[in-house]
Amino acid sequence: MASISRDALKAVLHHDSAKLRCDFEVGEVEYISAGIYYDEFFSRFLIPNKPCVFGPHITREWRAVQEWVMEDGRPNFDFLAQNFGDAVVPVADCKMVEYSAQPKSDMQLAEYLHYWEQLNEDVRENTSCLYLKDWHFKKSFPDYKAYRTPVFFTSDWMNEYWDKRPGQTSDDYRFVYMGPKGSWTPFHADVFRSYSWSANVCGRKRWLLYPPGQEDCLRDVLGNLVYDATSPELHNPNKYPDYHKACKPFEVIQEPGEVIFVPSGWHHQVFNIEDTISINHNWLNGCNLDITWAFLQQELALVKKSISDCRDMEGWDLQCQMIMKANTGIDYPEFLQLLWTVAEPRLDQLRLYSESSRKCSNSRHSKPDKPLDRSKRSQELHGLNTRLSSGNPERTVESTVSGEILKPSSVEDSRGTVELEGQSSHCARGAGRILSNTDETATPSDMDRATNDHTGSADPNQPSSPCSEECTCICDSDTTSRWSTVWHMIFDLCRIGMILESLRENEDFCRLETGSLCVDPQQVIGEIICVTEGLV
């Protein structure tokens, strides 16, 4: 198990993020068939931006796996039609191309399932190949708990933000895909250059993945990205002059139940090699925020170039922002809104922690215990010293995961649970408890509700509380528990602060009218410095 100390966190925060990411040579995508701690995933995959595949042990107990799949592994068309058949779903035709994309139309799910059932086995003989894509299933059926987000992917700022947007009825970045053998997705990188994860409920997929930068070798002489990364045209040097420089792609065959982690900025192409249903999320957090910000700057530069002949026109900067938002889904003011939506509750919680600690310190007439640098307790920094393992399904706990809150829920076995090792830093007074994965994107507003009702033997290696036994504030008996949560919030806020500093120095951002901004970046930077001062 990897251990991440406070010093390691400081090293991550104060170094160029790009230098912490791996340069990849052709090799194998790592397969995780057994237990892994969250810290290890953070250190080995999130920070270096490296892909991996989890085995089916983390999806086997999902409701979708149990109810959407027949015993022979094929989709359960009858169940899907009976329970969701009236839903209107987006469907792409894989045999057509419009503006370098597969054209989409809407269908009722029941109609699409009927088409799928009647489809000829040989896709080449069919006039169309329809692929249900980007269905906001969770938004459409919020009470049907089809799955639980694997714990490794729960620090999800994108969906945290979009869930809080007022008046939103369909926008989030949680999707269900369904498609027959032969359906596929063209060569692309994910929205905002975010992370993604994709779980096969049933069926098999073939993935071709290219590390960031390699996509430039797959551009034609006009700079257009290739539509199909397997096209014979790529071997034509007159059309694709740099293709010979491209590395061999990472190739993954994803089996039923497996979950693939696709890092930020990795272009990829995906084929369904059997009838397949998958669940997918796009997400970002402090580990890849700089990649998203760099992408937005590149997109705006392209927009400015495309309408440079209108530069002298009044409102040109605003027009550029509008076009960028139409192309990418976000502009600079909304990007700032996302950062503030994530930062605000974390700032509030750190203030609460500081005030609570001060009161407890005053009640004891002494300073609170200084947190120890316990590298062996990696959850002190990244919030979940966990590994996938078998557990007691009758035990529950409330705990934080990478700055997010996991609410009490029934615990599954090794196929969908995580185990807190000993007295977890996120389990106040709860030694050896079990925590299940959850699909709830929670925020720090619920932090530290685990109080005296969590029983369990205390860890003699942990520092004692600075509070009296009667104290019911945030300073519970496990000092490490408090600090593990603090490290998460500090990590998030420091990453946000770095991007806000870059925003303030950005000429295009500075030309925006202040009235279009939700908050003054300098004010937020000052608040971040204030609450984290002396801790980092």
N, C-alpha and C positions, 0 to 999 in steps of 0.2 A: 504494500500500500504506500502510495506517495504521501509524504508529510509536507504541509505547507505552513511555515512559521510566519510570524508577524514580519520578520525581516524579508521573507520571500514576497509577501504582499507588497511591501514598500519597494522592492526591486521591480515588481511588475508595474507599479504605478509610476515610477520615476524613470522608466526606460521607454524608448521609442517602441510602440506596439509592434511596428513592422519588423523590428529586429528580433522580436520574440517568436516570430512565425517561421515555420520550417521552409527550407528550400527542398522541393521534392524531386526525387529521381523516380524512375519507373520501379514499381514494387507492388506489394500486396496491400490492400486495405485491411487493416487489423480486424479480426473477428473476436468478439467478446462473448464467450460461450458460458461463462460462469460469473461469480460475484465480482463486482468492481465498486470501489468507493467513489462517492461524488468527487472528492478532492482529486482523485486520480484522473477522472474524466476531465475535470477542470484543467489540470496541469498538462495532461498528455494530449488532449484533443481540442478543447475550447481555446486555450491560449495559443497553442501553435497552429490552430486552424487546420486540423488534420481529420480526415474522414475515418469512420469506423462503422462496423455493423454489430448490432446486438442480436443475440440468439432469441428464439421464440419464448424463452422463459419469462419475459416481461410483458407478453401480450396474451398468454394462454388463457387467462381468466377473464379477459375482456368480454363484455356482453356481446359486442359485435362479433367476436370470434365464435362465440357459442351459438348465436342466433342467426347470423347472416350466412352461415356456411353449412353445407350438407355434410354428412358423414364421409362422403367420398372426396371432400375437399372442394367441390364446386359451389358456386354461389347459390344461396337458397332463394331462388326467384319468387317462390310463393310467399315466403315470409316478408320479403322486401315489398312486394306489391300490396299485400294485405295491410301492412303497417304504415307504409310511406308512399303508396302508389299515387296519391293525389298531389304530391309535391311537384312543383315546377322546377326543373333542373337544367343547367347549361350543358349542352352537348356539342362537341367539336367533331368535324368530319376530317379524319386523318388522311383522306385521299385528295383533299383540296387545299390550295394555298391562296391566301389573300393577304397582301401586304406583309409578306414573310411570316404569316401565322395561319393556323388552322381556323377557318371560319366557324363561328358558333351560332347556335340557335337554341331556343327553349323548347322543352318537351315535358309532358307529364312523365313522372318516373315509370308509371305502369306501362305507358306506351314504349318507353325506351327498353324496359325489361322484356316486353314482348318481342321487340326487334332483336334483342340480344339472343333470346331463346331460339328464334327462328333462323339465326344467322348460319350461313353455310360454313362448315369447318375450314374451308380454304378461303381465307380472306381475299386473296387475289381475284377470286371469281365473283366477288360481291361488288355491287356498284358503289357502295359506300362502306366506310368503316367508322362508325360513330363511337365516340369516347366521351363518357360523362366526366367532366372536369370542373374543379373549383366549386363544388357544391358546398354551400355554407350549412352543413348538416346541423351543427350544434345550434346555430341561430334558428334554424327551422324547427328543430325538435329539442328544445332546451331541457325538457323533463326526461328525455330518454338518454340515459348515461351509457353511451355506446363504448366508452373507453376511459382510461385514466392516463393522463399525460405522464410518461416516464419521468421520474424524479430529476433526471439529468437535464431535462429541457424545460423546467418550470420557471426559470428566471427569464421571463418572456415580456419584454417591455412593449413590444408591438401590440400584443393583444391586451396587455394592461391598459395601454393608452386607448386603443380603439373601443374597448369595452366601456370606457368612461366618456366617450364622446357623446354629447347630448343629441338626441333625436336620431341616432343611428339604428337602422332596422336590419341591415343585411351585411354591413362591412365588418369583417374580422379576417384573420389569416389562419383559420382552421378549416380544413377542406376534407371532403370525401371524393375519391376518384373511383370510377367503375368502368371497366372496359374489357372487350373480348380479346382473345389471342390475336396479335397482330396490330393492335392499337398502340400508339406511341406519342411521345412528346418531343418536338424538335429541339435542337441545340439552343441552350439558353442559360442564363444565370438568374437566380431568384430575385424577387422584388426587393428593392433597396439594397441589393447585395447582402441580404440577410442570411442567417443560418436556415436550414430546413431539416426536418426529420420526417421520415415516411415509413409507415408500418404496413406490411402486407397482412390484411385480414385473411385473404386467401389468394392463391395464385402465385406466380413467379414473375419477377422483373429482371431485365438486363440493363445495367447502368454503365454508361461511359462517362468518366469524370476527368476533366482537365484542370490542373492547378491554375490559380490566378496568373494572368499574363500570357498563358499558352493560347488563349482564344485569339490573340492577335495574329497568330500563325494560320488561323482558319478564316481569315478575311480575304475577300477578293481584291482586285486592283482598285476598286472604288471604295474600299474600306467597309464593305458590307459583310456581316457575319454569315458564315455558311448556314443554310437552313437545316441540312442533314449532314451530320458529322461522319456518316458512312458513305457519302456520295462519291462515285468514281471521279466526278469533276474535280475533286480536291487534288488529284494527281496531275492536273493540267497546270503546268507552271505559268502559262500565259494568263490564266485566270486567277490562280491562287499561288502567287510567286513565293510565299514564305511557308507553305505547308511542309516542305521538307525539313524545316527547322523544328516542327512541333514534336513534343515528346509523345511516346505511346500513351494512350489514355489508360487510366486506372479502370479496370473492368470488374464489375461485381454482378454476380447472379444472386439475387435476393430471393430467398425461399419463403414459403408461407410462415407467417408469424414473426419474421425477422424485421428489425428496425434499422434503417440506415440513417446515419448522421452525415449531412452534406454541409461542409463548412462554407463560410462567407466567400463570395466571389468565385466559387468553383463552377465553371460552365459544365453542363451535363446534358446528356440525351438519354431518354428512358424508353424501353420497349416492354410491352406486356407479352411474355412468351407463353402465357396461359391466360385463361379467363381470370381476371384479377380485380380485387377490391382493395383499396388502400386508404389509409387515413394519414393526412399530412398537415404539418404546421410550418409556417414561416415565423421566425422570431429573431430578435436581436436583444443584446444586453451590453453591459460594460465591456465585454471582451471583444466585441466586433463593432462597437459604435463608431470608431474612427474610420472603418471601411465604408460604412454607410455615408458618413459625412464626406469622404473623398469622392464617393460615387455621385452624390448630389452636386458637388462642385463641378465634376466632369460633365454632368448632364446640363447644367446651366451654361457652361462654356460652349457646348454644342448648340444650344438654343440661341445664344448670343451671336454665334457665327452664322447661323442659318438666317437670321433677320438683321444682320449687321447693316444692311442698306437702309434700315429705318431707324438707325441709332439716334438721329436728331429729332425724332418724333417725340412729342410730349407723352410721358407715361411709358416710355420704352422699357425701363427697368421693371415696372409692374407687369407689363405685357410679357416679358421674359419669364417672370415668376409664374404667370398664369399658364404659359405654354409648357413649362417644365412640370407643373402639377398635372396638367392633362396627360403628359407623356409618362410620368413616373408615379403619380399618385400622391405627391407631396411637394410642397414648396418650402422656402426658408422659414416663413412665419409659422407654418404648421410643424416643421421640424423643431423649432424652438418650443412650441406648445407641447410636443411630445416630451422633450427634455424636462420641461417644468412639471408636467403631469407626473413623471417618474420621481423627480427630485422633491417635490413639495411634501409628500407624506414621509419621506425618509428624513428630511430636515426636521419635521415636527417630532418624529420619534426620537431623533438624537437629542433634541432640546428637552424632551420629556425625560429621557434617560439622564441627561446631565443634571436637570433640576432634581430628579428623584435621588440621584447619587449625592447631590449636595445636601439635601435634607437628611438623608440617612447618615451622612458624615457628621453633620451638625448634631444629630441626636446622640451620636457616640462620642462627640467632642474629639474626633480624630478624622484623619483622612481615610477614604476608602482604600481597600487593598489595591495595589497596583497590579494590573494583569500580568501574569507570568507568560513568558515566551515558551510555550509548550509545543515544540515542533511535532511531538508524537500525537498531539491532539489537533489534527489538521482541521477539524471542524471549527476550531477557534477562528479561522479565517474565512472558510468557505461554507460554513453553515450546515454541513451534513456529513458527518463521519459515518458513511453508510456504505453498505454493499448489498447487492441483491442476494437474498438467502431465504431459507425457509423460516417460518415464524409461526407464532401462536395466533390464529385468526380471531381470538377473543380479546386481544389486547390492542388498545388504541392510544394515540398520543397526539398532542398538538405541538407542532414544531415548525421551524423555519427552514426553507430550502433556498439557498442563494439569494437571501433577502426577501423571499416570498414566504407566505404563511401557508402551512399545510394544516387543514382543519381535521379534527378527529373523524376517522372513518374506519370502516371494517377493514381488516388487514388480510391480505391474501397470502398465498404461499410464495415460494421462490420465483414463480412466474410473474409476479407483479408487485413484490414488496421489497422494502429495504430494511436493514437491521441497524439499529443504533448500537454501536459497540460500547458496552459498559454503560457508564453514566454519560450519555451523549451530551455534548455541549448545547444541544438544542432541546434537551428534555429536562426541564427543571424538576429536580427531586424525582427523577424517573429512571432508575438504573435498569439497563437491559431491556428497554421497551422496544416495541416494533412500530414502524411507520409505514403506511401504505402510500403508493403513488396516488396522485390526484390530478384531475383535470381542471381544478379550480385555480384560476390566476388570482391570487390574493395579494394584498398590499400590506405594508407594515403597519397599517392602522389597527390590526388585531394583535399586535405583537405582545408577547409576554403575558398572555392570559393563563398560561400554565402555572398554577399556584399550588396551594396546599393540598388540593385534591389529587395531585399526582403523587402517589406513594412509591416508595422504593428505597433501598438502602443507599446511604450516601457514599460517595467515593472518597476514601480517606486521603487520596492524593490531591483532591481539589481544595483550593483555598476556601476558608469559611466566609460567610456573608458578613459585611460590615454592619448589618442591621440586627436589631433584636429579633427574637423569635416572633414577637407580635407584629413585626413590620409586614405589611401586605403590598408594598410598592414594587416597582420594577426590579429592585435589588433583591432577588431571591437567594436561596442558599447556595446556588452554584454560580460563583463569579465567572467561571469560564463560559457558562451558558450565556450570561449577559454579554460578555465580550465577543463571543462568536457571532452574535447578531449585530453587534456594533461594527465588527470588521466588514460584514456584508454591506451595511449601509455606507460605511466610509468608502469602500471600493466603488460602489455605484456612484456616489456623489463626486468622488475625485475624478472618475472618468467623465462624468457630465461636465465638471468644472473645466477640464482640459478642452473639451469641444466648445464650450462657451467662450473660452479665451480665444480660440481660433475663429469663432463666429465674429467676435468683436473686432478682430483684425482683418476680416474679410471685406474687401471694398464693395462687393455687391450687397452684402448684408447691411453695411453702413449706409448705403443709399436708400434703404427702405424707410418708409415713413414710420415714425415711432408709434403712431396710432394703430398701425396694423399688427403690432407685437403684443403678445399677452403679458409680457413681463420684461423688465430691464435686465439684460444678461449680466451687467456689472453688479446689480443688486444681488442676483442669485449667486454669483461668484463670491461676493462678500459674505453671504450667509453660509456658503459651503466652507469658506476659510474659517469663519467664526466657530462653527460647530465641530470642525475636525481639527482645530488648532491643538497642537501638542499630542495628537494621537497618531499622526502619520509622519 
